[in-house]
Amino acid sequence: MDERMPRADAVGDASDTGDSPILVTGGTGTLGRLVVERLVEAGRKVRVLSRRLPDASAGVPTHPAVEHVAADLESGDGIDAAVAGIHTIVHLAGSSTGDELKARNLVHAASAAHATHLVYISVVGADRIPVVTKTDRNMFGYFEQKRAAELVISESGIPFTTLRATQFQELVWVVTGMMAKLPVIPLPRGLRVQPVAAAEVADRLAELAQGEPRGLVPDVAGPRIYNAADLLRGYLRAVGKHRVIVPIGLPGKAAKAMLAGANLSPERAVGTGTWEEFVAERTTATTDETEGVRNRYATPQTV
């Protein structure tokens, strides 16, 4: 079956009338929260699946149109109840390992529940980065897991839509922050990235979830491609840190593909928010938060 097209005999029955909730796995994560917000804004009811019910003190927003359910995609516990009465599923839950198993468990339950549309978020390069050796897997196993999950979904018989995106700006921010804790930062020589705003990916996913299954759709990628070293230097300048960056080589076929640009999608640079704008917003927000804390502790308290 061509993975770019949903099952032909099911497309005609795949429309969602809007009466049933849309199930969002990983709906409490960075991307998931944004997708849930957009679906609610569009007037849809949403059922959010996560491993644990959110703690009210954790700051997860509540809304009358949003229902939270607990289920474990890895073990399969609770999935049948979570998908009951659901036509459309947006599968965003993922990690560095186990995505194939999670997709299989979700597909099994979704098929039994007669779901009619499964939307999946994947990553640019999932089909172009060969993960063959242990070395490949240790460094780029995430791409292998995403590709395996793509195939589970495309071969499930459930009408589907798969969207691949480049690296999220939010993730790049976290990774660069972790790297900046090192006095000397080793960085793959020649590595390039094309970060995209999670909000822009969420816009597209919410749109796709409310439409017909479309198979593999065009990528969503950030507006600019950066040499990773330049991107890291920009982060360090923004946060006022100085670090030594040491270029290193990487072995393996996966690394070779990455350095050749398999993780990029220059023809799909449809995002508008740049990395520079994102960093400026983050550093401003951090400064404002720090100043707010400083003012609270500096102001004399009266009883």
ABEGO torsion letter per residue (X at the ends): XBAABBBAAAAAAABBAGABBBBBBGAABAAAAAAAAAAAAAGBBBBBBBABBBBAAAGBBBBAABBBBBBBAAAGBGAAAAABGBABBBBABBBABGAAAAAAAAAAAAAAAGBABBBBBBBBGAAABBBABAAAAAAAAAAAAAAAAAAAAAAAGBBBBBBBBBBBAAAAAAAAAAAAABABBBBBBGBBBBBBBAAAAAAAAAAAAABBBAEBBBBBBBABBBBAAAAAAAAAAAAGBBBBBBBBBBBEAAAAAAAAGAABBAAABABABBAAAAAAAAAAAAAAAAAAAAAAAABBBBX
